[in-house]
Amino acid sequence: MAVFGSLGASRGEQDRRAADWFMIVLVLIGSVSLYWLRTRPVPVLWATVLSTLVYMLMQYAYGPVIFSFVIAVFTAIRTGHRLAGWTAIVALYAGHVLGRLVLGINGQGIYQILLVGTCFVVLGFVAELFRGHRERVMASNETRREEELRKAGEERLRIAQELHDVVAHHISLINVQASTALHLVDRQPEQAGPALAAIKEASKEALVDLRSIVGILRQPDEAAPRQPVAGLDRLDHLISRTSRAGLEVHAIVHGDPRPLPTGLDRAAFRIIQESLTNVVRHAKATAATVRIQYGEQALVLQVDDDGDSLVGPPKEGNGIIGMRERATALGGTLTASRTPTGGLRITAQLPL
């Protein structure tokens, strides 16, 4: 387009310099260099400046040669090369004006010079507007990407917590029941049956819970898991199952029990489950008490055990850290302390 447009302009402007091979070379330098515009915008920009400036000072016919420069300077400024873009505009304009004075070329008045300068300034400001829009879009995309990464990280953490709670709880119960069964199988084989039955039930529930959690990772066209989300409505079953592992568990509920949001209900159940798991695994306790207080502003959970008389703050492992992260994610708090008898006390306050 540039070559044929320049040849056509030469035929219509007889007072200008006639077209020749050098004019075609200058036009091709500016046009062909645009091929590398995305990878080398600044060198391409200066190639168009030099070819356009020489073309104008050689007094070839006005034609589409300026288009290459316009595209190059617009792209350079829009992609962030602002200094190079504005320097190129000033260089082409000043080179054209001063070059005509040095070479003694007449024919342009002050109004024509100002008009050309105004056009160049408008070109620069339009490119700046597009640059600002491009940066806002990129910033918005980056913010959206960071938000997606943050949500993905939170989801991975939540899944990890769910897996830890489920596996730790059920494996602990299975370990205790298996120890009991091994102890009774030779001496009192008739009493080993309930322990083996408890192992079977605990392992089955572990598989069901794991399948439900892993179902979160299913493909969009796969069926959703039909296992209900763990909540306080399964508390009686949890206490019954834990009691069969040799730990006497009592539940005390204060206030008016009512349906809770899914996330809060699940977090409350998992905190109680992990607390009882810690008692079964680590505490030399025979009994534990679960207290649930339904308040106006918060749900308060407290799990005490009658472990050995210990002093000093309890050591916090992955279980307590995971429970605290659950509570913190909901805007609540969780503390681990000693009971008056030296046992472990877990207290969680989850805002409603």
Stockholm file with secondary structure:
# STOCKHOLM 1.0

chainA/1-352         MAVFGSLGASRGEQDRRAADWFMIVLVLIGSVSLYWLRTRPVPVLWATVLSTLVYMLMQYAYGPVIFSFVIAVFTAIRTGHRLAGWTAIVALYAGHVLGRLVLGINGQGIYQILLVGTCFVVLGFVAELFRGHRERVMASNETRREEELRKAGEERLRIAQELHDVVAHHISLINVQASTALHLVDRQPEQAGPALAAIKEASKEALVDLRSIVGILRQPDEAAPRQPVAGLDRLDHLISRTSRAGLEVHAIVHGDPRPLPTGLDRAAFRIIQESLTNVVRHAKATAATVRIQYGEQALVLQVDDDGDSLVGPPKEGNGIIGMRERATALGGTLTASRTPTGGLRITAQLPL
#=GR chainA/1-352 SS CHHHHHHHHHHHCTTSBCCCHHHHHHHHHHHHGGGGTTTCHHHHHHHHHHHHHHHHHTTBCCCTHHHHHHHHHHHHHHTTCHHHHHHHHHHHHHHHHHHHHHHTCCCCCHHHHHHHHHHHHHHHHHHHHHHHHHHHHHHHHHHHHHHHHHHHHHHHHHHHHHHHHHHHHHHHHHHHHHHHHHHHHHHCGGGHHHHHHHHHHHHHHHHHHHHHHHGGGCCTTSCCCCSCCCCGGGHHHHHHHHHTTTCEEEEEEEECCCCCCHHHHHHHHHHHHHHHHHHHHHCCCSEEEEEEEECSSEEEEEEEECCCCCCSCCCCCHHHHHHHHHHHHTTCEEEEEECTTSCEEEEEEEEC
#=GC SS_cons         CHHHHHHHHHHHCTTSBCCCHHHHHHHHHHHHGGGGTTTCHHHHHHHHHHHHHHHHHTTBCCCTHHHHHHHHHHHHHHTTCHHHHHHHHHHHHHHHHHHHHHHTCCCCCHHHHHHHHHHHHHHHHHHHHHHHHHHHHHHHHHHHHHHHHHHHHHHHHHHHHHHHHHHHHHHHHHHHHHHHHHHHHHHCGGGHHHHHHHHHHHHHHHHHHHHHHHGGGCCTTSCCCCSCCCCGGGHHHHHHHHHTTTCEEEEEEEECCCCCCHHHHHHHHHHHHHHHHHHHHHCCCSEEEEEEEECSSEEEEEEEECCCCCCSCCCCCHHHHHHHHHHHHTTCEEEEEECTTSCEEEEEEEEC
//
